[in-house]
Amino acid sequence: MNRPQRSRSSNRRRRSPSKKQAQSDLWKTPSELPDVEAIEPPHEVGALLRSLGDPPMTGGTAGGHYFNAVTERAAAVALALALSADLLVDPDDDDDS
C-alpha cells in the first residue's frame, strides 16, 4: 500500500506579513573605494597547502604534487594580472631606509 502524499505547500516556510524587509536605495551614490595597495609576490605559494599534509587520495603520493602545481599556476596568473595593472611592489624600493 502506498502512503498518502502530503501537499507540497505545507512544507514551505510561510512569510509573516507583519515583517517587512529593510528597503535600500539602489541608485544612491556609492562611497569612494579605498586606495589600492601594491602587491608583493609571495616567496612560497604552496606553503599553506603543504602544511595541511598529504591529500587523502588513493593511488600514491602524486596528489600533493598536482595540488602544488595548481597553486603555483594560480599564483603566476594572479601575479601576471597584478603586473598588467601595475600593482606589483617595485623591488628597487626600500622602505627600510
Secondary structure, DSSP 8 states (H G I E B T S, - for coil): -------GGGTS----TT-------TTS----------B---S-TTHHHHHT-S---SS-SHHHHHHHHHHHHHHHHHHHHHHHTT-B--TT--TT-
